[in-house]
Amino acid sequence: MHFSLIVPAFNEETRIANALESYYSECKKLCSFEIIVVANGCIDSTVQIIKEFSKKHSRTKLVEVREKLGKGGAIIRGFREASGRNLGFIDADDSFDFTSVGKLLKELQKCDCVIASKWKGQKFSEVREDFLRKVLSRSWNFLTKKLLGLEFNDTQAGFKLLKSSAWKGIDSKFNCTGFAFDVELLLKLERKGLNVKEVFVKSVAVKDSKFSLLNIPSMFFDLLRLWRDYH
């Protein structure tokens, strides 16, 4: 298997079908692929929609998890099911331009992990998000640089690719299985001396994001835990 794409989904009934259609149509241009959708504690019709989609699209697999694992927990579960030599994960909101997946896979041949970054080489005014989210993003980015030494523009990008050998080469036990999972993943990759590259990819603002201001306290405490554990 060439490429395994993991899509974590929590109560995404309003957009999961369109997102999967977009992802599937682009992945069909690749030599071989699988899409693994991890339905993470859903209480709406997300699971049924994915089941219907997978009946028509044979390379789509549903992993249903009854308890809520968090974004990171769902991705980890998906990676355990994956068989591709290249792995990726992307949010279920279809906010990134997924037509870039072929380009990113080519970039992955030169490194161990690729971040599809909406901030790489971009000015504050050029990023397509509302003002508050951009302020929060830059504040988080400042903290990850100062506390953890991660010199990336967009640690939280919801679209990342990595080689399966890189995933297998790091410790699979994660302290952060929520939104801070991305930061811990990058820390683990850097600790192993693996090469992570950021590539600018267009994105669009989406409504009804699963991230809310209520997530900020737990993310901040996760950041402090990572600072304690990795420094």
PyRosetta script that sets phi, psi and omega in degrees:
from pyrosetta import init, pose_from_sequence

init()
pose = pose_from_sequence("MHFSLIVPAFNEETRIANALESYYSECKKLCSFEIIVVANGCIDSTVQIIKEFSKKHSRTKLVEVREKLGKGGAIIRGFREASGRNLGFIDADDSFDFTSVGKLLKELQKCDCVIASKWKGQKFSEVREDFLRKVLSRSWNFLTKKLLGLEFNDTQAGFKLLKSSAWKGIDSKFNCTGFAFDVELLLKLERKGLNVKEVFVKSVAVKDSKFSLLNIPSMFFDLLRLWRDYH")
pose.set_psi(1, 130.5)
pose.set_omega(1, -177.4)
pose.set_phi(2, -79.4)
pose.set_psi(2, -45.2)
pose.set_omega(2, -170.6)
pose.set_phi(3, -146.0)
pose.set_psi(3, 130.0)
pose.set_omega(3, 174.2)
pose.set_phi(4, -116.6)
pose.set_psi(4, 121.3)
pose.set_omega(4, 179.2)
pose.set_phi(5, -106.8)
pose.set_psi(5, 124.6)
pose.set_omega(5, 178.9)
pose.set_phi(6, -100.6)
pose.set_psi(6, 130.8)
pose.set_omega(6, 177.5)
pose.set_phi(7, -122.1)
pose.set_psi(7, 102.2)
pose.set_omega(7, 175.8)
pose.set_phi(8, -75.1)
pose.set_psi(8, 135.6)
pose.set_omega(8, -175.8)
pose.set_phi(9, -137.4)
pose.set_psi(9, 124.4)
pose.set_omega(9, 175.6)
pose.set_phi(10, -127.9)
pose.set_psi(10, 109.5)
pose.set_omega(10, 179.5)
pose.set_phi(11, 50.2)
pose.set_psi(11, 61.4)
pose.set_omega(11, -176.1)
pose.set_phi(12, -112.6)
pose.set_psi(12, 32.3)
pose.set_omega(12, -173.5)
pose.set_phi(13, -60.0)
pose.set_psi(13, -27.1)
pose.set_omega(13, -175.3)
pose.set_phi(14, -80.6)
pose.set_psi(14, -16.0)
pose.set_omega(14, -174.8)
pose.set_phi(15, -140.0)
pose.set_psi(15, -5.0)
pose.set_omega(15, -174.5)
pose.set_phi(16, -64.7)
pose.set_psi(16, -37.4)
pose.set_omega(16, -178.3)
pose.set_phi(17, -64.0)
pose.set_psi(17, -46.9)
pose.set_omega(17, 179.8)
pose.set_phi(18, -64.8)
pose.set_psi(18, -40.5)
pose.set_omega(18, 179.2)
pose.set_phi(19, -62.8)
pose.set_psi(19, -46.1)
pose.set_omega(19, -179.5)
pose.set_phi(20, -65.0)
pose.set_psi(20, -36.9)
pose.set_omega(20, 177.1)
pose.set_phi(21, -60.6)
pose.set_psi(21, -42.4)
pose.set_omega(21, 178.7)
pose.set_phi(22, -64.6)
pose.set_psi(22, -47.1)
pose.set_omega(22, -178.4)
pose.set_phi(23, -65.3)
pose.set_psi(23, -42.2)
pose.set_omega(23, -176.3)
pose.set_phi(24, -66.2)
pose.set_psi(24, -42.1)
pose.set_omega(24, -177.7)
pose.set_phi(25, -63.3)
pose.set_psi(25, -34.8)
pose.set_omega(25, 177.8)
pose.set_phi(26, -77.5)
pose.set_psi(26, -39.6)
pose.set_omega(26, -179.6)
pose.set_phi(27, -64.6)
pose.set_psi(27, -27.5)
pose.set_omega(27, 179.0)
pose.set_phi(28, -62.4)
pose.set_psi(28, -19.6)
pose.set_omega(28, 178.9)
pose.set_phi(29, -78.8)
pose.set_psi(29, -10.9)
pose.set_omega(29, 179.2)
pose.set_phi(30, -87.9)
pose.set_psi(30, 164.0)
pose.set_omega(30, -175.4)
pose.set_phi(31, -69.3)
pose.set_psi(31, -39.9)
pose.set_omega(31, 175.4)
pose.set_phi(32, -156.7)
pose.set_psi(32, 143.7)
pose.set_omega(32, -175.7)
pose.set_phi(33, -158.9)
pose.set_psi(33, 166.4)
pose.set_omega(33, 169.4)
pose.set_phi(34, -144.8)
pose.set_psi(34, 146.1)
pose.set_omega(34, 174.2)
pose.set_phi(35, -115.4)
pose.set_psi(35, 122.3)
pose.set_omega(35, -179.7)
pose.set_phi(36, -111.7)
pose.set_psi(36, 114.8)
pose.set_omega(36, 179.8)
pose.set_phi(37, -100.5)
pose.set_psi(37, 119.9)
pose.set_omega(37, 179.8)
pose.set_phi(38, -100.8)
pose.set_psi(38, 104.1)
pose.set_omega(38, 177.4)
pose.set_phi(39, -80.6)
pose.set_psi(39, 111.6)
pose.set_omega(39, -163.5)
pose.set_phi(40, -106.7)
pose.set_psi(40, 87.7)
pose.set_omega(40, 177.8)
pose.set_phi(41, 67.2)
pose.set_psi(41, 31.7)
pose.set_omega(41, -176.1)
pose.set_phi(42, -71.3)
pose.set_psi(42, 140.9)
pose.set_omega(42, 177.1)
pose.set_phi(43, -121.3)
pose.set_psi(43, 8.5)
pose.set_omega(43, 176.3)
pose.set_phi(44, -109.3)
pose.set_psi(44, -153.2)
pose.set_omega(44, -176.3)
pose.set_phi(45, -93.9)
pose.set_psi(45, 15.1)
pose.set_omega(45, -178.6)
pose.set_phi(46, -54.3)
pose.set_psi(46, -47.0)
pose.set_omega(46, -176.4)
pose.set_phi(47, -61.0)
pose.set_psi(47, -44.7)
pose.set_omega(47, -179.4)
pose.set_phi(48, -64.0)
pose.set_psi(48, -38.9)
pose.set_omega(48, 178.6)
pose.set_phi(49, -63.4)
pose.set_psi(49, -42.4)
pose.set_omega(49, 178.8)
pose.set_phi(50, -65.0)
pose.set_psi(50, -39.9)
pose.set_omega(50, 178.3)
pose.set_phi(51, -60.7)
pose.set_psi(51, -44.0)
pose.set_omega(51, 179.0)
pose.set_phi(52, -64.7)
pose.set_psi(52, -39.2)
pose.set_omega(52, 179.3)
pose.set_phi(53, -64.6)
pose.set_psi(53, -43.3)
pose.set_omega(53, -176.5)
pose.set_phi(54, -68.2)
pose.set_psi(54, -24.7)
pose.set_omega(54, 176.2)
pose.set_phi(55, -65.4)
pose.set_psi(55, -32.5)
pose.set_omega(55, -178.0)
pose.set_phi(56, -93.4)
pose.set_psi(56, -18.9)
pose.set_omega(56, -175.8)
pose.set_phi(57, -128.3)
pose.set_psi(57, 97.2)
pose.set_omega(57, -167.2)
pose.set_phi(58, -65.9)
pose.set_psi(58, -20.5)
pose.set_omega(58, -178.5)
pose.set_phi(59, -89.3)
pose.set_psi(59, 14.2)
pose.set_omega(59, 177.2)
pose.set_phi(60, -104.9)
pose.set_psi(60, 131.8)
pose.set_omega(60, -179.0)
pose.set_phi(61, -124.2)
pose.set_psi(61, 134.9)
pose.set_omega(61, 176.2)
pose.set_phi(62, -99.2)
pose.set_psi(62, 129.7)
pose.set_omega(62, 169.3)
pose.set_phi(63, -116.2)
pose.set_psi(63, 111.1)
pose.set_omega(63, -177.6)
pose.set_phi(64, -98.1)
pose.set_psi(64, 124.0)
pose.set_omega(64, 179.4)
pose.set_phi(65, -117.0)
pose.set_psi(65, 121.4)
pose.set_omega(65, -175.0)
pose.set_phi(66, -69.0)
pose.set_psi(66, -43.1)
pose.set_omega(66, -179.2)
pose.set_phi(67, -85.2)
pose.set_psi(67, 155.4)
pose.set_omega(67, 179.6)
pose.set_phi(68, -82.2)
pose.set_psi(68, 116.1)
pose.set_omega(68, -177.0)
pose.set_phi(69, -92.2)
pose.set_psi(69, -16.3)
pose.set_omega(69, -170.6)
pose.set_phi(70, 89.0)
pose.set_psi(70, 161.9)
pose.set_omega(70, -178.1)
pose.set_phi(71, -56.2)
pose.set_psi(71, -50.5)
pose.set_omega(71, -178.3)
pose.set_phi(72, -63.5)
pose.set_psi(72, -41.0)
pose.set_omega(72, 179.1)
pose.set_phi(73, -61.6)
pose.set_psi(73, -39.0)
pose.set_omega(73, 178.5)
pose.set_phi(74, -67.0)
pose.set_psi(74, -39.6)
pose.set_omega(74, 179.1)
pose.set_phi(75, -65.2)
pose.set_psi(75, -44.2)
pose.set_omega(75, 178.4)
pose.set_phi(76, -59.0)
pose.set_psi(76, -43.7)
pose.set_omega(76, 178.6)
pose.set_phi(77, -62.0)
pose.set_psi(77, -41.3)
pose.set_omega(77, 179.0)
pose.set_phi(78, -64.4)
pose.set_psi(78, -40.7)
pose.set_omega(78, 178.5)
pose.set_phi(79, -62.0)
pose.set_psi(79, -33.4)
pose.set_omega(79, 178.6)
pose.set_phi(80, -65.4)
pose.set_psi(80, -28.0)
pose.set_omega(80, -179.2)
pose.set_phi(81, -89.0)
pose.set_psi(81, -12.5)
pose.set_omega(81, -170.5)
pose.set_phi(82, -78.7)
pose.set_psi(82, 147.8)
pose.set_omega(82, 178.8)
pose.set_phi(83, -120.1)
pose.set_psi(83, -0.2)
pose.set_omega(83, -177.0)
pose.set_phi(84, -73.4)
pose.set_psi(84, 151.0)
pose.set_omega(84, 174.1)
pose.set_phi(85, -79.6)
pose.set_psi(85, -16.6)
pose.set_omega(85, 170.7)
pose.set_phi(86, -120.0)
pose.set_psi(86, 134.0)
pose.set_omega(86, -177.1)
pose.set_phi(87, -117.2)
pose.set_psi(87, 153.7)
pose.set_omega(87, 175.3)
pose.set_phi(88, -153.7)
pose.set_psi(88, 158.9)
pose.set_omega(88, 170.4)
pose.set_phi(89, -139.6)
pose.set_psi(89, 149.3)
pose.set_omega(89, -178.3)
pose.set_phi(90, -148.1)
pose.set_psi(90, 144.0)
pose.set_omega(90, 178.9)
pose.set_phi(91, -64.2)
pose.set_psi(91, 158.0)
pose.set_omega(91, -177.9)
pose.set_phi(92, -82.7)
pose.set_psi(92, 4.1)
pose.set_omega(92, -176.0)
pose.set_phi(93, -92.3)
pose.set_psi(93, -3.6)
pose.set_omega(93, 177.7)
pose.set_phi(94, 56.8)
pose.set_psi(94, 38.4)
pose.set_omega(94, -177.2)
pose.set_phi(95, -82.7)
pose.set_psi(95, -25.9)
pose.set_omega(95, 177.9)
pose.set_phi(96, -90.5)
pose.set_psi(96, 150.5)
pose.set_omega(96, 176.3)
pose.set_phi(97, -72.6)
pose.set_psi(97, 99.8)
pose.set_omega(97, -173.0)
pose.set_phi(98, -76.0)
pose.set_psi(98, -7.8)
pose.set_omega(98, 175.0)
pose.set_phi(99, -65.1)
pose.set_psi(99, -11.3)
pose.set_omega(99, 179.0)
pose.set_phi(100, -81.8)
pose.set_psi(100, -2.4)
pose.set_omega(100, -172.4)
pose.set_phi(101, -61.3)
pose.set_psi(101, -38.2)
pose.set_omega(101, 178.2)
pose.set_phi(102, -62.3)
pose.set_psi(102, -43.2)
pose.set_omega(102, 178.1)
pose.set_phi(103, -62.6)
pose.set_psi(103, -41.5)
pose.set_omega(103, -179.3)
pose.set_phi(104, -67.0)
pose.set_psi(104, -36.8)
pose.set_omega(104, 177.3)
pose.set_phi(105, -65.2)
pose.set_psi(105, -34.8)
pose.set_omega(105, 175.2)
pose.set_phi(106, -66.3)
pose.set_psi(106, -40.3)
pose.set_omega(106, 176.6)
pose.set_phi(107, -63.4)
pose.set_psi(107, -34.2)
pose.set_omega(107, -178.2)
pose.set_phi(108, -65.7)
pose.set_psi(108, -22.0)
pose.set_omega(108, 176.7)
pose.set_phi(109, -65.9)
pose.set_psi(109, -20.0)
pose.set_omega(109, -176.4)
pose.set_phi(110, -100.7)
pose.set_psi(110, -5.2)
pose.set_omega(110, -176.2)
pose.set_phi(111, -150.1)
pose.set_psi(111, -168.7)
pose.set_omega(111, -177.7)
pose.set_phi(112, -105.0)
pose.set_psi(112, -24.4)
pose.set_omega(112, -178.1)
pose.set_phi(113, -151.2)
pose.set_psi(113, 142.4)
pose.set_omega(113, 177.8)
pose.set_phi(114, -124.5)
pose.set_psi(114, 129.6)
pose.set_omega(114, 174.4)
pose.set_phi(115, -101.3)
pose.set_psi(115, 124.7)
pose.set_omega(115, 172.6)
pose.set_phi(116, -82.9)
pose.set_psi(116, 99.9)
pose.set_omega(116, -169.0)
pose.set_phi(117, -101.1)
pose.set_psi(117, 128.7)
pose.set_omega(117, 174.6)
pose.set_phi(118, -82.7)
pose.set_psi(118, -12.2)
pose.set_omega(118, -176.4)
pose.set_phi(119, -103.0)
pose.set_psi(119, -14.3)
pose.set_omega(119, -176.2)
pose.set_phi(120, -59.1)
pose.set_psi(120, 116.5)
pose.set_omega(120, 177.3)
pose.set_phi(121, 69.5)
pose.set_psi(121, 14.8)
pose.set_omega(121, -176.0)
pose.set_phi(122, -110.7)
pose.set_psi(122, 145.2)
pose.set_omega(122, 173.1)
pose.set_phi(123, -80.1)
pose.set_psi(123, 160.9)
pose.set_omega(123, -179.1)
pose.set_phi(124, -54.5)
pose.set_psi(124, -42.4)
pose.set_omega(124, -176.3)
pose.set_phi(125, -72.5)
pose.set_psi(125, -16.2)
pose.set_omega(125, -175.2)
pose.set_phi(126, -88.9)
pose.set_psi(126, -16.1)
pose.set_omega(126, -178.7)
pose.set_phi(127, -80.8)
pose.set_psi(127, 131.0)
pose.set_omega(127, -173.4)
pose.set_phi(128, -87.6)
pose.set_psi(128, 73.8)
pose.set_omega(128, 174.2)
pose.set_phi(129, -143.8)
pose.set_psi(129, 163.0)
pose.set_omega(129, 177.9)
pose.set_phi(130, -71.0)
pose.set_psi(130, 160.6)
pose.set_omega(130, -170.8)
pose.set_phi(131, -58.2)
pose.set_psi(131, -45.2)
pose.set_omega(131, -177.5)
pose.set_phi(132, -62.5)
pose.set_psi(132, -43.9)
pose.set_omega(132, 179.9)
pose.set_phi(133, -63.6)
pose.set_psi(133, -36.4)
pose.set_omega(133, 178.6)
pose.set_phi(134, -68.2)
pose.set_psi(134, -39.5)
pose.set_omega(134, 177.2)
pose.set_phi(135, -63.6)
pose.set_psi(135, -44.2)
pose.set_omega(135, 179.1)
pose.set_phi(136, -64.0)
pose.set_psi(136, -40.4)
pose.set_omega(136, 179.3)
pose.set_phi(137, -61.3)
pose.set_psi(137, -46.3)
pose.set_omega(137, -179.1)
pose.set_phi(138, -69.8)
pose.set_psi(138, -31.9)
pose.set_omega(138, 176.5)
pose.set_phi(139, -66.6)
pose.set_psi(139, -44.2)
pose.set_omega(139, 177.4)
pose.set_phi(140, -62.6)
pose.set_psi(140, -42.9)
pose.set_omega(140, 179.3)
pose.set_phi(141, -61.2)
pose.set_psi(141, -40.4)
pose.set_omega(141, 177.4)
pose.set_phi(142, -61.0)
pose.set_psi(142, -44.1)
pose.set_omega(142, -178.3)
pose.set_phi(143, -66.8)
pose.set_psi(143, -41.1)
pose.set_omega(143, -179.5)
pose.set_phi(144, -66.6)
pose.set_psi(144, -31.6)
pose.set_omega(144, 176.9)
pose.set_phi(145, -72.0)
pose.set_psi(145, -47.2)
pose.set_omega(145, -175.8)
pose.set_phi(146, -72.2)
pose.set_psi(146, -42.2)
pose.set_omega(146, -175.9)
pose.set_phi(147, -84.6)
pose.set_psi(147, -37.2)
pose.set_omega(147, -171.4)
pose.set_phi(148, -114.5)
pose.set_psi(148, -8.9)
pose.set_omega(148, 178.6)
pose.set_phi(149, 71.8)
pose.set_psi(149, 21.6)
pose.set_omega(149, 179.2)
pose.set_phi(150, -84.9)
pose.set_psi(150, 111.5)
pose.set_omega(150, -175.2)
pose.set_phi(151, -93.2)
pose.set_psi(151, 58.9)
pose.set_omega(151, 177.2)
pose.set_phi(152, -117.7)
pose.set_psi(152, 154.6)
pose.set_omega(152, 179.5)
pose.set_phi(153, -84.8)
pose.set_psi(153, -23.8)
pose.set_omega(153, -172.1)
pose.set_phi(154, -148.9)
pose.set_psi(154, 74.6)
pose.set_omega(154, -179.8)
pose.set_phi(155, -63.6)
pose.set_psi(155, -29.1)
pose.set_omega(155, -173.8)
pose.set_phi(156, -90.4)
pose.set_psi(156, 7.3)
pose.set_omega(156, 178.7)
pose.set_phi(157, -52.0)
pose.set_psi(157, 126.6)
pose.set_omega(157, -176.4)
pose.set_phi(158, -84.5)
pose.set_psi(158, 24.2)
pose.set_omega(158, -179.9)
pose.set_phi(159, -144.3)
pose.set_psi(159, 104.7)
pose.set_omega(159, -178.6)
pose.set_phi(160, -135.7)
pose.set_psi(160, 147.8)
pose.set_omega(160, 176.4)
pose.set_phi(161, -125.2)
pose.set_psi(161, 144.4)
pose.set_omega(161, 174.6)
pose.set_phi(162, -151.6)
pose.set_psi(162, 154.8)
pose.set_omega(162, 177.4)
pose.set_phi(163, -71.5)
pose.set_psi(163, 145.4)
pose.set_omega(163, 179.1)
pose.set_phi(164, -62.7)
pose.set_psi(164, -30.5)
pose.set_omega(164, 177.9)
pose.set_phi(165, -65.3)
pose.set_psi(165, -33.2)
pose.set_omega(165, 177.4)
pose.set_phi(166, -69.4)
pose.set_psi(166, -42.5)
pose.set_omega(166, 178.8)
pose.set_phi(167, -62.6)
pose.set_psi(167, -43.3)
pose.set_omega(167, -179.4)
pose.set_phi(168, -70.4)
pose.set_psi(168, -20.1)
pose.set_omega(168, -177.2)
pose.set_phi(169, -85.1)
pose.set_psi(169, -7.9)
pose.set_omega(169, 179.6)
pose.set_phi(170, -108.9)
pose.set_psi(170, 163.6)
pose.set_omega(170, 176.9)
pose.set_phi(171, -66.6)
pose.set_psi(171, 122.8)
pose.set_omega(171, -175.9)
pose.set_phi(172, -82.5)
pose.set_psi(172, -1.2)
pose.set_omega(172, 177.5)
pose.set_phi(173, -89.0)
pose.set_psi(173, 117.1)
pose.set_omega(173, -177.6)
pose.set_phi(174, -110.6)
pose.set_psi(174, 136.1)
pose.set_omega(174, 173.9)
pose.set_phi(175, -78.2)
pose.set_psi(175, -28.9)
pose.set_omega(175, -175.7)
pose.set_phi(176, -112.7)
pose.set_psi(176, 114.7)
pose.set_omega(176, 179.9)
pose.set_phi(177, -115.0)
pose.set_psi(177, 10.9)
pose.set_omega(177, 176.2)
pose.set_phi(178, -103.1)
pose.set_psi(178, -138.5)
pose.set_omega(178, -177.0)
pose.set_phi(179, -70.5)
pose.set_psi(179, -20.1)
pose.set_omega(179, 179.1)
pose.set_phi(180, -83.7)
pose.set_psi(180, 1.8)
pose.set_omega(180, 178.1)
pose.set_phi(181, -54.3)
pose.set_psi(181, -42.3)
pose.set_omega(181, -177.3)
pose.set_phi(182, -58.0)
pose.set_psi(182, -40.8)
pose.set_omega(182, -179.3)
pose.set_phi(183, -65.7)
pose.set_psi(183, -45.1)
pose.set_omega(183, -179.9)
pose.set_phi(184, -65.3)
pose.set_psi(184, -37.5)
pose.set_omega(184, 176.5)
pose.set_phi(185, -59.2)
pose.set_psi(185, -46.7)
pose.set_omega(185, -179.8)
pose.set_phi(186, -65.0)
pose.set_psi(186, -37.9)
pose.set_omega(186, 176.6)
pose.set_phi(187, -61.5)
pose.set_psi(187, -45.0)
pose.set_omega(187, -179.5)
pose.set_phi(188, -63.3)
pose.set_psi(188, -41.6)
pose.set_omega(188, 179.2)
pose.set_phi(189, -64.2)
pose.set_psi(189, -43.4)
pose.set_omega(189, 179.5)
pose.set_phi(190, -65.8)
pose.set_psi(190, -39.2)
pose.set_omega(190, -179.9)
pose.set_phi(191, -61.4)
pose.set_psi(191, -28.6)
pose.set_omega(191, 178.3)
pose.set_phi(192, -87.3)
pose.set_psi(192, 1.4)
pose.set_omega(192, -180.0)
pose.set_phi(193, 74.4)
pose.set_psi(193, 22.3)
pose.set_omega(193, -179.1)
pose.set_phi(194, -85.9)
pose.set_psi(194, 152.8)
pose.set_omega(194, -172.7)
pose.set_phi(195, -93.6)
pose.set_psi(195, 121.3)
pose.set_omega(195, 179.0)
pose.set_phi(196, -114.6)
pose.set_psi(196, 130.0)
pose.set_omega(196, -177.6)
pose.set_phi(197, -121.3)
pose.set_psi(197, 138.1)
pose.set_omega(197, 174.6)
pose.set_phi(198, -98.5)
pose.set_psi(198, 136.6)
pose.set_omega(198, 177.3)
pose.set_phi(199, -130.5)
pose.set_psi(199, 129.4)
pose.set_omega(199, 179.3)
pose.set_phi(200, -66.5)
pose.set_psi(200, 132.7)
pose.set_omega(200, 174.9)
pose.set_phi(201, -135.6)
pose.set_psi(201, 133.7)
pose.set_omega(201, 179.8)
pose.set_phi(202, -61.5)
pose.set_psi(202, 146.3)
pose.set_omega(202, 176.9)
pose.set_phi(203, -140.7)
pose.set_psi(203, 164.6)
pose.set_omega(203, 176.8)
pose.set_phi(204, -128.9)
pose.set_psi(204, 151.6)
pose.set_omega(204, 176.3)
pose.set_phi(205, -72.5)
pose.set_psi(205, 138.4)
pose.set_omega(205, 179.1)
pose.set_phi(206, -122.6)
pose.set_psi(206, 148.8)
pose.set_omega(206, 177.4)
pose.set_phi(207, -84.3)
pose.set_psi(207, 162.2)
pose.set_omega(207, 174.8)
pose.set_phi(208, 58.2)
pose.set_psi(208, 44.9)
pose.set_omega(208, 176.0)
pose.set_phi(209, -63.1)
pose.set_psi(209, 145.9)
pose.set_omega(209, 178.1)
pose.set_phi(210, -74.2)
pose.set_psi(210, -13.8)
pose.set_omega(210, 175.3)
pose.set_phi(211, -84.9)
pose.set_psi(211, 136.7)
pose.set_omega(211, 176.7)
pose.set_phi(212, -138.1)
pose.set_psi(212, 168.7)
pose.set_omega(212, 179.2)
pose.set_phi(213, -60.3)
pose.set_psi(213, -24.0)
pose.set_omega(213, 179.2)
pose.set_phi(214, -67.2)
pose.set_psi(214, -18.9)
pose.set_omega(214, 178.9)
pose.set_phi(215, -79.8)
pose.set_psi(215, -15.9)
pose.set_omega(215, -172.4)
pose.set_phi(216, -61.3)
pose.set_psi(216, -47.8)
pose.set_omega(216, -179.6)
pose.set_phi(217, -57.4)
pose.set_psi(217, -44.8)
pose.set_omega(217, -178.3)
pose.set_phi(218, -67.6)
pose.set_psi(218, -36.3)
pose.set_omega(218, 177.4)
pose.set_phi(219, -65.5)
pose.set_psi(219, -39.5)
pose.set_omega(219, 179.3)
pose.set_phi(220, -64.8)
pose.set_psi(220, -43.1)
pose.set_omega(220, 178.7)
pose.set_phi(221, -66.9)
pose.set_psi(221, -35.4)
pose.set_omega(221, 174.7)
pose.set_phi(222, -62.3)
pose.set_psi(222, -38.8)
pose.set_omega(222, 178.7)
pose.set_phi(223, -63.0)
pose.set_psi(223, -41.7)
pose.set_omega(223, 177.7)
pose.set_phi(224, -65.1)
pose.set_psi(224, -38.6)
pose.set_omega(224, 177.2)
pose.set_phi(225, -63.0)
pose.set_psi(225, -41.8)
pose.set_omega(225, 178.9)
pose.set_phi(226, -65.3)
pose.set_psi(226, -39.8)
pose.set_omega(226, 176.5)
pose.set_phi(227, -61.2)
pose.set_psi(227, -42.0)
pose.set_omega(227, 178.7)
pose.set_phi(228, -66.3)
pose.set_psi(228, -44.0)
pose.set_omega(228, -172.9)
pose.set_phi(229, -79.7)
pose.set_psi(229, -26.8)
pose.set_omega(229, -173.3)
pose.set_phi(230, -109.1)
pose.set_psi(230, 2.3)
pose.set_omega(230, 179.4)
pose.set_phi(231, -133.5)
pose.dump_pdb("model.pdb")
